[in-house]
Amino acid sequence: MKGVIRVAKSVVRDHGQKLNVRELIQEKKRTKSITNTTEKLIPKILFGIAAISVFTTIGIVLTLLTETIAFFKDVPFIDFFTGTKLRPLGENAVFGVLPLLTGTLISTVIAMLVAIPVGLMTAIFLSEYASEKTRRFLKPILEILAGIPTIVYGFFAFTFVTPLLRSFIPGLEPTNILSPGIVMGIMIIPMVASLSEDAMSSVPNAMREGALALGATKLEVTWKVVIPAAISGIIASFVLGISRAIGETMIVAIASGSSKNFTFDVTQSMQTMTAYIVEVTGGEAAAGTTLYYSLYAVAMTLFVFTLIMNLVAQYISRKFREEY
């Protein structure tokens, strides 16, 4: 009798184990099915998110193209890009973009003359010479400088920098392109310094130690080893700084005035492309008028100009990467 009971218990136990194995197999299949479904959905979701940015860019370009074509139906293409006078209001309106182009280029050049040397030297100090304690103190200050609103920079340029410069340059007009250009450079310094410092910090220490072991000084290691190795990231910081200067609006709108002068005299009032867009949109530009369409023509010019600059910068960066 005991043997029968023992056999019965063994059969029940084996049956239970078989049920547990079946349940585990079924659970594994369900988990695998859910995993496979998730793996199939994730690429589609990510593709959809990426497609949103692509379609947004396409929509912006199509909008600019459509309205720009409408503008060039009223204003000849050659007259727009070669004209040195811009008088968008009145019966005898003249639309020449050269005054805006020169204002944008001059302000950008002034800004980068300030931002590139100061930002690069700051990055070199933080990466190669500063102690960890000094770095922890200076980095937050740079980040605070980068977080100041641009309208504050604009009033700083108009109420402080311009009066200060006029004490040294008597012929400087109350609104000029020099003051906002300098302040834009100050604003861009944190961007150039931070990105360049990141690029230089990513250079392996073995390269520094090898150069020092060969008898190079700290300065020689910095200029002949670290900077060439990080040149791609450094150029990228310059490109971003230039793009930031070209697209800046509030500083130039407040401190450079609205005079559409075609001149290379930095002491005079000039207007940039972004400041023109702000001025016209803030006025009474009725939809469908030539003045309204000129906004899109200027915006398209700014878009193409920035695109060409980025392509050239990428080519230069690639060439430096191949050489070093």
Phi and psi in degrees as GROMACS dihedral restraints (atoms count N, CA, C in turn):
[ dihedral_restraints ]
;  ai    aj    ak    al  type     phi  dphi    fc
    3     4     5     6     1   -61.4    20    10
    4     5     6     7     1   -36.6    20    10
    6     7     8     9     1   -65.0    20    10
    7     8     9    10     1   -37.3    20    10
    9    10    11    12     1   -65.5    20    10
   10    11    12    13     1   -42.7    20    10
   12    13    14    15     1   -63.6    20    10
   13    14    15    16     1   -41.7    20    10
   15    16    17    18     1   -61.9    20    10
   16    17    18    19     1   -44.2    20    10
   18    19    20    21     1   -62.2    20    10
   19    20    21    22     1   -41.4    20    10
   21    22    23    24     1   -62.6    20    10
   22    23    24    25     1   -43.6    20    10
   24    25    26    27     1   -62.2    20    10
   25    26    27    28     1   -40.2    20    10
   27    28    29    30     1   -62.9    20    10
   28    29    30    31     1   -40.8    20    10
   30    31    32    33     1   -65.1    20    10
   31    32    33    34     1   -43.5    20    10
   33    34    35    36     1   -63.0    20    10
   34    35    36    37     1   -41.8    20    10
   36    37    38    39     1   -63.3    20    10
   37    38    39    40     1   -44.7    20    10
   39    40    41    42     1   -63.1    20    10
   40    41    42    43     1   -40.2    20    10
   42    43    44    45     1   -63.6    20    10
   43    44    45    46     1   -39.7    20    10
   45    46    47    48     1   -65.5    20    10
   46    47    48    49     1   -39.9    20    10
   48    49    50    51     1   -64.0    20    10
   49    50    51    52     1   -38.0    20    10
   51    52    53    54     1   -64.5    20    10
   52    53    54    55     1   -39.5    20    10
   54    55    56    57     1   -63.8    20    10
   55    56    57    58     1   -42.2    20    10
   57    58    59    60     1   -62.5    20    10
   58    59    60    61     1   -39.9    20    10
   60    61    62    63     1   -64.6    20    10
   61    62    63    64     1   -42.0    20    10
   63    64    65    66     1   -62.5    20    10
   64    65    66    67     1   -43.3    20    10
   66    67    68    69     1   -62.1    20    10
   67    68    69    70     1   -41.4    20    10
   69    70    71    72     1   -63.6    20    10
   70    71    72    73     1   -40.9    20    10
   72    73    74    75     1   -64.0    20    10
   73    74    75    76     1   -44.3    20    10
   75    76    77    78     1   -64.0    20    10
   76    77    78    79     1   -42.0    20    10
   78    79    80    81     1   -62.6    20    10
   79    80    81    82     1   -39.9    20    10
   81    82    83    84     1   -63.4    20    10
   82    83    84    85     1   -40.0    20    10
   84    85    86    87     1   -65.6    20    10
   85    86    87    88     1   -42.3    20    10
   87    88    89    90     1   -63.1    20    10
   88    89    90    91     1   -43.1    20    10
   90    91    92    93     1   -63.7    20    10
   91    92    93    94     1   -41.5    20    10
   93    94    95    96     1   -65.1    20    10
   94    95    96    97     1   -38.6    20    10
   96    97    98    99     1   -64.2    20    10
   97    98    99   100     1   -43.0    20    10
   99   100   101   102     1   -64.6    20    10
  100   101   102   103     1   -41.5    20    10
  102   103   104   105     1   -62.7    20    10
  103   104   105   106     1   -43.8    20    10
  105   106   107   108     1   -63.5    20    10
  106   107   108   109     1   -41.1    20    10
  108   109   110   111     1   -63.3    20    10
  109   110   111   112     1   -43.0    20    10
  111   112   113   114     1   -63.7    20    10
  112   113   114   115     1   -43.1    20    10
  114   115   116   117     1   -63.1    20    10
  115   116   117   118     1   -31.8    20    10
  117   118   119   120     1   -76.8    20    10
  118   119   120   121     1   -32.4    20    10
  120   121   122   123     1   -77.9    20    10
  121   122   123   124     1   -37.2    20    10
  123   124   125   126     1   -57.9    20    10
  124   125   126   127     1   -48.1    20    10
  126   127   128   129     1   -59.6    20    10
  127   128   129   130     1   -36.1    20    10
  129   130   131   132     1   -68.3    20    10
  130   131   132   133     1   -40.2    20    10
  132   133   134   135     1   -64.7    20    10
  133   134   135   136     1   -45.3    20    10
  135   136   137   138     1   -64.0    20    10
  136   137   138   139     1   -38.6    20    10
  138   139   140   141     1   -63.4    20    10
  139   140   141   142     1   -40.1    20    10
  141   142   143   144     1   -63.7    20    10
  142   143   144   145     1   -41.4    20    10
  144   145   146   147     1   -64.4    20    10
  145   146   147   148     1   -43.5    20    10
  147   148   149   150     1   -64.6    20    10
  148   149   150   151     1   -36.2    20    10
  150   151   152   153     1   -66.4    20    10
  151   152   153   154     1   -29.6    20    10
  153   154   155   156     1   -59.8    20    10
  154   155   156   157     1   -46.8    20    10
  156   157   158   159     1   -65.5    20    10
  157   158   159   160     1   -37.6    20    10
  159   160   161   162     1   -66.1    20    10
  160   161   162   163     1   -47.2    20    10
  162   163   164   165     1   -65.9    20    10
  163   164   165   166     1   -33.8    20    10
  165   166   167   168     1   -63.4    20    10
  166   167   168   169     1   -44.6    20    10
  168   169   170   171     1   -62.5    20    10
  169   170   171   172     1   -43.3    20    10
  171   172   173   174     1   -61.8    20    10
  172   173   174   175     1   -41.7    20    10
  174   175   176   177     1   -62.3    20    10
  175   176   177   178     1   -41.5    20    10
  177   178   179   180     1   -62.7    20    10
  178   179   180   181     1   -46.3    20    10
  180   181   182   183     1   -63.6    20    10
  181   182   183   184     1   -42.2    20    10
  183   184   185   186     1   -64.3    20    10
  184   185   186   187     1   -40.7    20    10
  186   187   188   189     1   -62.2    20    10
  187   188   189   190     1   -46.4    20    10
  189   190   191   192     1   -61.4    20    10
  190   191   192   193     1   -44.0    20    10
  192   193   194   195     1   -63.3    20    10
  193   194   195   196     1   -44.9    20    10
  195   196   197   198     1   -60.6    20    10
  196   197   198   199     1   -49.2    20    10
  198   199   200   201     1   -72.6    20    10
  199   200   201   202     1   -31.8    20    10
  201   202   203   204     1   -67.5    20    10
  202   203   204   205     1   -40.4    20    10
  204   205   206   207     1   -61.4    20    10
  205   206   207   208     1   -39.1    20    10
  207   208   209   210     1   -63.4    20    10
  208   209   210   211     1   -35.7    20    10
  210   211   212   213     1   -66.8    20    10
  211   212   213   214     1   -43.6    20    10
  213   214   215   216     1   -73.9    20    10
  214   215   216   217     1    -5.3    20    10
  216   217   218   219     1   -74.0    20    10
  217   218   219   220     1   -25.1    20    10
  219   220   221   222     1  -100.5    20    10
  220   221   222   223     1   -30.6    20    10
  222   223   224   225     1  -120.0    20    10
  223   224   225   226     1   125.8    20    10
  225   226   227   228     1   -59.4    20    10
  226   227   228   229     1   142.3    20    10
  228   229   230   231     1   -58.4    20    10
  229   230   231   232     1   -46.3    20    10
  231   232   233   234     1   -64.8    20    10
  232   233   234   235     1   -42.9    20    10
  234   235   236   237     1   -62.2    20    10
  235   236   237   238     1   -35.7    20    10
  237   238   239   240     1   -68.0    20    10
  238   239   240   241     1   -44.0    20    10
  240   241   242   243     1   -89.7    20    10
  241   242   243   244     1    -9.8    20    10
  243   244   245   246     1  -115.7    20    10
  244   245   246   247     1    -7.0    20    10
  246   247   248   249     1   -72.6    20    10
  247   248   249   250     1   136.4    20    10
  249   250   251   252     1  -101.0    20    10
  250   251   252   253     1     3.2    20    10
  252   253   254   255     1  -122.9    20    10
  253   254   255   256     1   139.3    20    10
  255   256   257   258     1  -133.0    20    10
  256   257   258   259     1   105.0    20    10
  258   259   260   261     1  -129.2    20    10
  259   260   261   262     1    87.9    20    10
  261   262   263   264     1   -75.9    20    10
  262   263   264   265     1   -14.6    20    10
  264   265   266   267     1  -106.3    20    10
  265   266   267   268     1   159.1    20    10
  267   268   269   270     1    95.2    20    10
  268   269   270   271     1   173.9    20    10
  270   271   272   273     1   -71.5    20    10
  271   272   273   274     1   -39.2    20    10
  273   274   275   276     1   -96.5    20    10
  274   275   276   277     1    58.6    20    10
  276   277   278   279     1   -68.7    20    10
  277   278   279   280     1   140.0    20    10
  279   280   281   282     1  -126.2    20    10
  280   281   282   283     1   131.1    20    10
  282   283   284   285     1  -120.4    20    10
  283   284   285   286     1    96.8    20    10
  285   286   287   288     1  -122.0    20    10
  286   287   288   289     1   128.8    20    10
  288   289   290   291     1   -88.9    20    10
  289   290   291   292     1    -8.5    20    10
  291   292   293   294     1   -59.5    20    10
  292   293   294   295     1   -38.6    20    10
  294   295   296   297     1   -59.7    20    10
  295   296   297   298     1   -37.7    20    10
  297   298   299   300     1   -72.3    20    10
  298   299   300   301     1   -38.4    20    10
  300   301   302   303     1   -63.6    20    10
  301   302   303   304     1   -45.9    20    10
  303   304   305   306     1   -64.9    20    10
  304   305   306   307     1   -40.3    20    10
  306   307   308   309     1   -62.1    20    10
  307   308   309   310     1   -41.9    20    10
  309   310   311   312     1   -66.4    20    10
  310   311   312   313     1   -45.5    20    10
  312   313   314   315     1   -65.9    20    10
  313   314   315   316     1   -43.7    20    10
  315   316   317   318     1   -65.3    20    10
  316   317   318   319     1   -44.9    20    10
  318   319   320   321     1   -63.0    20    10
  319   320   321   322     1   -37.4    20    10
  321   322   323   324     1   -67.7    20    10
  322   323   324   325     1   -42.5    20    10
  324   325   326   327     1   -62.7    20    10
  325   326   327   328     1   -45.0    20    10
  327   328   329   330     1   -60.8    20    10
  328   329   330   331     1   -43.4    20    10
  330   331   332   333     1   -62.5    20    10
  331   332   333   334     1   -43.9    20    10
  333   334   335   336     1   -73.8    20    10
  334   335   336   337     1   -27.5    20    10
  336   337   338   339     1   -63.8    20    10
  337   338   339   340     1   -26.0    20    10
  339   340   341   342     1   -88.3    20    10
  340   341   342   343     1   -46.4    20    10
  342   343   344   345     1   -74.4    20    10
  343   344   345   346     1   -41.0    20    10
  345   346   347   348     1   -66.4    20    10
  346   347   348   349     1   -54.1    20    10
  348   349   350   351     1   -65.3    20    10
  349   350   351   352     1   -43.6    20    10
  351   352   353   354     1   -67.8    20    10
  352   353   354   355     1   -44.2    20    10
  354   355   356   357     1   -64.4    20    10
  355   356   357   358     1   -41.9    20    10
  357   358   359   360     1   -67.4    20    10
  358   359   360   361     1   -42.4    20    10
  360   361   362   363     1   -64.3    20    10
  361   362   363   364     1   -37.8    20    10
  363   364   365   366     1   -63.0    20    10
  364   365   366   367     1   -43.1    20    10
  366   367   368   369     1   -63.7    20    10
  367   368   369   370     1   -41.2    20    10
  369   370   371   372     1   -63.0    20    10
  370   371   372   373     1   -42.7    20    10
  372   373   374   375     1   -63.1    20    10
  373   374   375   376     1   -46.4    20    10
  375   376   377   378     1   -66.1    20    10
  376   377   378   379     1   -37.4    20    10
  378   379   380   381     1   -81.9    20    10
  379   380   381   382     1   -38.7    20    10
  381   382   383   384     1  -111.6    20    10
  382   383   384   385     1   -24.3    20    10
  384   385   386   387     1  -119.0    20    10
  385   386   387   388     1   -31.8    20    10
  387   388   389   390     1   -72.7    20    10
  388   389   390   391     1   144.4    20    10
  390   391   392   393     1   -75.4    20    10
  391   392   393   394     1   168.1    20    10
  393   394   395   396     1   -62.4    20    10
  394   395   396   397     1   -36.8    20    10
  396   397   398   399     1   -66.3    20    10
  397   398   399   400     1   -44.5    20    10
  399   400   401   402     1   -64.4    20    10
  400   401   402   403     1   -40.1    20    10
  402   403   404   405     1   -62.9    20    10
  403   404   405   406     1   -41.9    20    10
  405   406   407   408     1   -65.9    20    10
  406   407   408   409     1   -24.6    20    10
  408   409   410   411     1   -83.4    20    10
  409   410   411   412     1   -40.2    20    10
  411   412   413   414     1   -80.7    20    10
  412   413   414   415     1   -35.3    20    10
  414   415   416   417     1   -59.2    20    10
  415   416   417   418     1   -45.5    20    10
  417   418   419   420     1   -62.4    20    10
  418   419   420   421     1   -33.1    20    10
  420   421   422   423     1   -64.7    20    10
  421   422   423   424     1   -42.6    20    10
  423   424   425   426     1   -61.9    20    10
  424   425   426   427     1   -39.4    20    10
  426   427   428   429     1   -66.9    20    10
  427   428   429   430     1   -36.2    20    10
  429   430   431   432     1   -64.3    20    10
  430   431   432   433     1   -41.6    20    10
  432   433   434   435     1   -61.4    20    10
  433   434   435   436     1   -36.5    20    10
  435   436   437   438     1   -73.1    20    10
  436   437   438   439     1   -20.8    20    10
  438   439   440   441     1   -92.0    20    10
  439   440   441   442     1    -0.6    20    10
  441   442   443   444     1   -71.4    20    10
  442   443   444   445     1   132.1    20    10
  444   445   446   447     1   -60.4    20    10
  445   446   447   448     1   145.0    20    10
  447   448   449   450     1   -66.7    20    10
  448   449   450   451     1   -27.7    20    10
  450   451   452   453     1   -65.9    20    10
  451   452   453   454     1   -31.0    20    10
  453   454   455   456     1   -67.0    20    10
  454   455   456   457     1   -42.2    20    10
  456   457   458   459     1   -59.8    20    10
  457   458   459   460     1   -38.6    20    10
  459   460   461   462     1   -62.6    20    10
  460   461   462   463     1   -46.4    20    10
  462   463   464   465     1   -69.8    20    10
  463   464   465   466     1   -30.9    20    10
  465   466   467   468     1   -63.0    20    10
  466   467   468   469     1   -42.5    20    10
  468   469   470   471     1   -65.0    20    10
  469   470   471   472     1   -40.4    20    10
  471   472   473   474     1   -77.3    20    10
  472   473   474   475     1   -38.6    20    10
  474   475   476   477     1   -98.4    20    10
  475   476   477   478     1   -17.2    20    10
  477   478   479   480     1  -120.8    20    10
  478   479   480   481     1   -53.9    20    10
  480   481   482   483     1   -67.4    20    10
  481   482   483   484     1   -44.8    20    10
  483   484   485   486     1   -61.8    20    10
  484   485   486   487     1   -50.1    20    10
  486   487   488   489     1   -59.1    20    10
  487   488   489   490     1   -36.1    20    10
  489   490   491   492     1   -65.4    20    10
  490   491   492   493     1   -43.7    20    10
  492   493   494   495     1   -67.8    20    10
  493   494   495   496     1   -33.5    20    10
  495   496   497   498     1   -67.0    20    10
  496   497   498   499     1   -22.6    20    10
  498   499   500   501     1   -73.4    20    10
  499   500   501   502     1   -21.0    20    10
  501   502   503   504     1  -102.4    20    10
  502   503   504   505     1   -29.5    20    10
  504   505   506   507     1  -120.8    20    10
  505   506   507   508     1    92.8    20    10
  507   508   509   510     1   -60.3    20    10
  508   509   510   511     1   -31.4    20    10
  510   511   512   513     1   -82.0    20    10
  511   512   513   514     1     3.6    20    10
  513   514   515   516     1   -72.3    20    10
  514   515   516   517     1   128.3    20    10
  516   517   518   519     1   -74.6    20    10
  517   518   519   520     1   157.2    20    10
  519   520   521   522     1   -57.0    20    10
  520   521   522   523     1   -36.6    20    10
  522   523   524   525     1  -115.5    20    10
  523   524   525   526     1   127.4    20    10
  525   526   527   528     1  -149.9    20    10
  526   527   528   529     1   172.8    20    10
  528   529   530   531     1   -93.9    20    10
  529   530   531   532     1   -16.5    20    10
  531   532   533   534     1   -69.2    20    10
  532   533   534   535     1   -48.3    20    10
  534   535   536   537     1   -61.7    20    10
  535   536   537   538     1   -52.0    20    10
  537   538   539   540     1   -65.0    20    10
  538   539   540   541     1   -28.8    20    10
  540   541   542   543     1   -64.2    20    10
  541   542   543   544     1   -43.3    20    10
  543   544   545   546     1   -64.4    20    10
  544   545   546   547     1   -44.7    20    10
  546   547   548   549     1   -67.8    20    10
  547   548   549   550     1   -35.7    20    10
  549   550   551   552     1   -61.6    20    10
  550   551   552   553     1   -39.5    20    10
  552   553   554   555     1   -61.4    20    10
  553   554   555   556     1   -41.7    20    10
  555   556   557   558     1   -62.3    20    10
  556   557   558   559     1   -39.6    20    10
  558   559   560   561     1   -65.8    20    10
  559   560   561   562     1   -33.1    20    10
  561   562   563   564     1   -85.5    20    10
  562   563   564   565     1   -16.9    20    10
  564   565   566   567     1   -51.1    20    10
  565   566   567   568     1   -47.9    20    10
  567   568   569   570     1   -60.2    20    10
  568   569   570   571     1   -36.6    20    10
  570   571   572   573     1   -64.0    20    10
  571   572   573   574     1   -49.2    20    10
  573   574   575   576     1   -64.6    20    10
  574   575   576   577     1   -43.5    20    10
  576   577   578   579     1   -65.6    20    10
  577   578   579   580     1   -45.0    20    10
  579   580   581   582     1   -67.0    20    10
  580   581   582   583     1   -47.7    20    10
  582   583   584   585     1   -68.2    20    10
  583   584   585   586     1   -38.9    20    10
  585   586   587   588     1   -67.7    20    10
  586   587   588   589     1   -38.7    20    10
  588   589   590   591     1   -65.7    20    10
  589   590   591   592     1   -38.2    20    10
  591   592   593   594     1   -63.7    20    10
  592   593   594   595     1   -40.6    20    10
  594   595   596   597     1   -65.8    20    10
  595   596   597   598     1   -41.5    20    10
  597   598   599   600     1   -73.0    20    10
  598   599   600   601     1   -33.0    20    10
  600   601   602   603     1   -69.2    20    10
  601   602   603   604     1   -24.5    20    10
  603   604   605   606     1   -78.7    20    10
  604   605   606   607     1    -8.5    20    10
  606   607   608   609     1   -68.9    20    10
  607   608   609   610     1   129.1    20    10
  609   610   611   612     1   -58.9    20    10
  610   611   612   613     1   139.9    20    10
  612   613   614   615     1   -63.9    20    10
  613   614   615   616     1   -23.6    20    10
  615   616   617   618     1   -60.9    20    10
  616   617   618   619     1   -34.1    20    10
  618   619   620   621     1   -67.7    20    10
  619   620   621   622     1   -41.4    20    10
  621   622   623   624     1   -64.3    20    10
  622   623   624   625     1   -47.7    20    10
  624   625   626   627     1   -63.4    20    10
  625   626   627   628     1   -36.6    20    10
  627   628   629   630     1   -64.6    20    10
  628   629   630   631     1   -42.5    20    10
  630   631   632   633     1   -66.5    20    10
  631   632   633   634     1   -40.8    20    10
  633   634   635   636     1   -65.0    20    10
  634   635   636   637     1   -36.2    20    10
  636   637   638   639     1   -66.5    20    10
  637   638   639   640     1   -26.6    20    10
  639   640   641   642     1   -83.9    20    10
  640   641   642   643     1    -0.6    20    10
  642   643   644   645     1   102.9    20    10
  643   644   645   646     1     7.0    20    10
  645   646   647   648     1   -74.0    20    10
  646   647   648   649     1   148.6    20    10
  648   649   650   651     1   -82.0    20    10
  649   650   651   652     1   170.7    20    10
  651   652   653   654     1   -61.0    20    10
  652   653   654   655     1   -40.5    20    10
  654   655   656   657     1   -66.5    20    10
  655   656   657   658     1   -41.0    20    10
  657   658   659   660     1   -65.8    20    10
  658   659   660   661     1   -38.4    20    10
  660   661   662   663     1   -62.4    20    10
  661   662   663   664     1   -41.1    20    10
  663   664   665   666     1   -65.1    20    10
  664   665   666   667     1   -49.3    20    10
  666   667   668   669     1   -82.2    20    10
  667   668   669   670     1   -28.9    20    10
  669   670   671   672     1  -105.6    20    10
  670   671   672   673     1   -11.9    20    10
  672   673   674   675     1  -121.6    20    10
  673   674   675   676     1   -57.5    20    10
  675   676   677   678     1   -69.4    20    10
  676   677   678   679     1   -50.5    20    10
  678   679   680   681     1   -64.1    20    10
  679   680   681   682     1   -45.8    20    10
  681   682   683   684     1   -59.6    20    10
  682   683   684   685     1   -35.9    20    10
  684   685   686   687     1   -71.0    20    10
  685   686   687   688     1   -28.6    20    10
  687   688   689   690     1  -104.7    20    10
  688   689   690   691     1    12.9    20    10
  690   691   692   693     1   -61.6    20    10
  691   692   693   694     1   -32.8    20    10
  693   694   695   696     1   -63.0    20    10
  694   695   696   697     1   -47.4    20    10
  696   697   698   699     1   -67.7    20    10
  697   698   699   700     1   -34.0    20    10
  699   700   701   702     1   -66.1    20    10
  700   701   702   703     1   -44.8    20    10
  702   703   704   705     1   -62.9    20    10
  703   704   705   706     1   -37.5    20    10
  705   706   707   708     1   -60.7    20    10
  706   707   708   709     1   -38.4    20    10
  708   709   710   711     1   -66.5    20    10
  709   710   711   712     1   -37.7    20    10
  711   712   713   714     1   -63.8    20    10
  712   713   714   715     1   -42.9    20    10
  714   715   716   717     1   -63.0    20    10
  715   716   717   718     1   -44.8    20    10
  717   718   719   720     1   -62.9    20    10
  718   719   720   721     1   -37.7    20    10
  720   721   722   723     1   -64.5    20    10
  721   722   723   724     1   -41.9    20    10
  723   724   725   726     1   -64.0    20    10
  724   725   726   727     1   -44.1    20    10
  726   727   728   729     1   -61.8    20    10
  727   728   729   730     1   -38.6    20    10
  729   730   731   732     1   -64.6    20    10
  730   731   732   733     1   -39.7    20    10
  732   733   734   735     1   -69.1    20    10
  733   734   735   736     1   -41.2    20    10
  735   736   737   738     1   -63.7    20    10
  736   737   738   739     1   -39.1    20    10
  738   739   740   741     1   -88.0    20    10
  739   740   741   742     1    -0.6    20    10
  741   742   743   744     1   -65.8    20    10
  742   743   744   745     1   139.0    20    10
  744   745   746   747     1  -119.8    20    10
  745   746   747   748     1   -56.4    20    10
  747   748   749   750     1   -66.3    20    10
  748   749   750   751     1   -39.7    20    10
  750   751   752   753     1   -62.1    20    10
  751   752   753   754     1   -49.5    20    10
  753   754   755   756     1   -71.5    20    10
  754   755   756   757     1   -32.4    20    10
  756   757   758   759     1   -65.3    20    10
  757   758   759   760     1   -34.1    20    10
  759   760   761   762     1   -85.9    20    10
  760   761   762   763     1   -44.9    20    10
  762   763   764   765     1  -100.3    20    10
  763   764   765   766     1   -17.5    20    10
  765   766   767   768     1   -99.2    20    10
  766   767   768   769     1    -8.1    20    10
  768   769   770   771     1    81.4    20    10
  769   770   771   772     1  -173.2    20    10
  771   772   773   774     1  -123.4    20    10
  772   773   774   775     1    17.2    20    10
  774   775   776   777     1   -75.5    20    10
  775   776   777   778     1   125.7    20    10
  777   778   779   780     1   -94.6    20    10
  778   779   780   781     1    65.9    20    10
  780   781   782   783     1   -90.6    20    10
  781   782   783   784     1   134.6    20    10
  783   784   785   786     1   -94.6    20    10
  784   785   786   787     1    92.3    20    10
  786   787   788   789     1  -151.6    20    10
  787   788   789   790     1   161.4    20    10
  789   790   791   792     1  -112.1    20    10
  790   791   792   793     1    13.0    20    10
  792   793   794   795     1   -84.8    20    10
  793   794   795   796     1   110.9    20    10
  795   796   797   798     1   -72.0    20    10
  796   797   798   799     1   -10.5    20    10
  798   799   800   801     1   -83.5    20    10
  799   800   801   802     1    -8.9    20    10
  801   802   803   804     1   -96.3    20    10
  802   803   804   805     1   162.0    20    10
  804   805   806   807     1   -74.3    20    10
  805   806   807   808     1   133.9    20    10
  807   808   809   810     1  -139.1    20    10
  808   809   810   811     1   166.7    20    10
  810   811   812   813     1  -128.3    20    10
  811   812   813   814     1   139.4    20    10
  813   814   815   816     1   -95.7    20    10
  814   815   816   817     1   172.3    20    10
  816   817   818   819     1   -64.9    20    10
  817   818   819   820     1   -41.2    20    10
  819   820   821   822     1   -67.1    20    10
  820   821   822   823     1   -38.7    20    10
  822   823   824   825     1   -65.8    20    10
  823   824   825   826     1   -35.4    20    10
  825   826   827   828     1   -63.3    20    10
  826   827   828   829     1   -42.9    20    10
  828   829   830   831     1   -61.6    20    10
  829   830   831   832     1   -42.0    20    10
  831   832   833   834     1   -63.9    20    10
  832   833   834   835     1   -43.1    20    10
  834   835   836   837     1   -63.2    20    10
  835   836   837   838     1   -46.4    20    10
  837   838   839   840     1   -71.6    20    10
  838   839   840   841     1   -42.1    20    10
  840   841   842   843     1   -67.2    20    10
  841   842   843   844     1   -26.7    20    10
  843   844   845   846     1   -81.2    20    10
  844   845   846   847     1    -8.9    20    10
  846   847   848   849     1   -96.1    20    10
  847   848   849   850     1  -143.8    20    10
  849   850   851   852     1  -117.8    20    10
  850   851   852   853     1    63.4    20    10
  852   853   854   855     1   -87.1    20    10
  853   854   855   856     1    98.5    20    10
  855   856   857   858     1   -69.1    20    10
  856   857   858   859     1   141.2    20    10
  858   859   860   861     1   -62.2    20    10
  859   860   861   862     1   136.4    20    10
  861   862   863   864     1    94.0    20    10
  862   863   864   865     1    -7.6    20    10
  864   865   866   867     1   -87.7    20    10
  865   866   867   868     1   164.5    20    10
  867   868   869   870     1   -63.5    20    10
  868   869   870   871     1   -36.5    20    10
  870   871   872   873     1   -61.7    20    10
  871   872   873   874     1   -40.7    20    10
  873   874   875   876     1   -64.3    20    10
  874   875   876   877     1   -45.4    20    10
  876   877   878   879     1   -68.7    20    10
  877   878   879   880     1   -24.8    20    10
  879   880   881   882     1   -64.2    20    10
  880   881   882   883     1   -26.8    20    10
  882   883   884   885     1   -58.5    20    10
  883   884   885   886     1   -44.7    20    10
  885   886   887   888     1   -71.6    20    10
  886   887   888   889     1   -34.4    20    10
  888   889   890   891     1   -65.1    20    10
  889   890   891   892     1   -42.3    20    10
  891   892   893   894     1   -67.5    20    10
  892   893   894   895     1   -41.4    20    10
  894   895   896   897     1   -63.8    20    10
  895   896   897   898     1   -39.1    20    10
  897   898   899   900     1   -66.4    20    10
  898   899   900   901     1   -39.4    20    10
  900   901   902   903     1   -61.4    20    10
  901   902   903   904     1   -43.4    20    10
  903   904   905   906     1   -63.3    20    10
  904   905   906   907     1   -40.5    20    10
  906   907   908   909     1   -64.0    20    10
  907   908   909   910     1   -47.9    20    10
  909   910   911   912     1   -65.6    20    10
  910   911   912   913     1   -41.6    20    10
  912   913   914   915     1   -59.9    20    10
  913   914   915   916     1   -46.7    20    10
  915   916   917   918     1   -66.1    20    10
  916   917   918   919     1   -39.5    20    10
  918   919   920   921     1   -62.3    20    10
  919   920   921   922     1   -45.9    20    10
  921   922   923   924     1   -62.0    20    10
  922   923   924   925     1   -42.0    20    10
  924   925   926   927     1   -62.2    20    10
  925   926   927   928     1   -42.2    20    10
  927   928   929   930     1   -65.9    20    10
  928   929   930   931     1   -38.7    20    10
  930   931   932   933     1   -65.3    20    10
  931   932   933   934     1   -42.0    20    10
  933   934   935   936     1   -64.6    20    10
  934   935   936   937     1   -41.1    20    10
  936   937   938   939     1   -65.0    20    10
  937   938   939   940     1   -39.4    20    10
  939   940   941   942     1   -63.7    20    10
  940   941   942   943     1   -39.0    20    10
  942   943   944   945     1   -64.2    20    10
  943   944   945   946     1   -44.7    20    10
  945   946   947   948     1   -63.6    20    10
  946   947   948   949     1   -43.7    20    10
  948   949   950   951     1   -61.5    20    10
  949   950   951   952     1   -40.1    20    10
  951   952   953   954     1   -66.5    20    10
  952   953   954   955     1   -39.9    20    10
  954   955   956   957     1   -63.4    20    10
  955   956   957   958     1   -43.1    20    10
  957   958   959   960     1   -64.0    20    10
  958   959   960   961     1   -39.5    20    10
  960   961   962   963     1   -63.9    20    10
  961   962   963   964     1   -37.9    20    10
  963   964   965   966     1   -69.0    20    10
  964   965   966   967     1   -36.0    20    10
  966   967   968   969     1   -73.5    20    10
  967   968   969   970     1   -34.9    20    10
